Amino acid sequence: TSFIFFFCHFHTSSFFILIALKFILKKNHTLAFLSASCSK
């Protein structure tokens, strides 16, 4: 989880939206959810 918070702090929300979309396309909904919640 610290890895997720690290990227939440140092990257923009648009970056996480792209990451979330990539995880959704790969059917990895858990990581997609984490990435999407970072973008808020």
N, C-alpha and C positions, 0 to 999 in steps of 0.2 A: 504493500500500500504506500510506503514511503516513496517508491518509484513513481507511482501515479501522482502523488502530491508534488513531487519534484517537477514533473512536467507541467502540472497545473500552474505552478508558480512561474516557470520560465518560458512558457509558450503561449501563444494567443489562442483564443477560443476557436478561430477559424481552422487552425492547425488540428485541434481536437475533433472538430466536425469531420474533417477529412479522414482522420484516423478511425473515427467511429464508423463512417461509411465503409471503409475498407474491412473492418472487422465484421460488419453486418453481412457484407458480400461473402465473407469467408465462413459465415454461419457461427461466428464466435460471439454470442449475444452477451456473455458476461463482460468481456473486455469492451465491447461496444457500449454497454451501459455505463461502465466506469469512465470511458472516454467522453461520452455524452454529458455525464454529470459534471465533468471537469469544465465543459464549455459554458456552463451556466454562470 
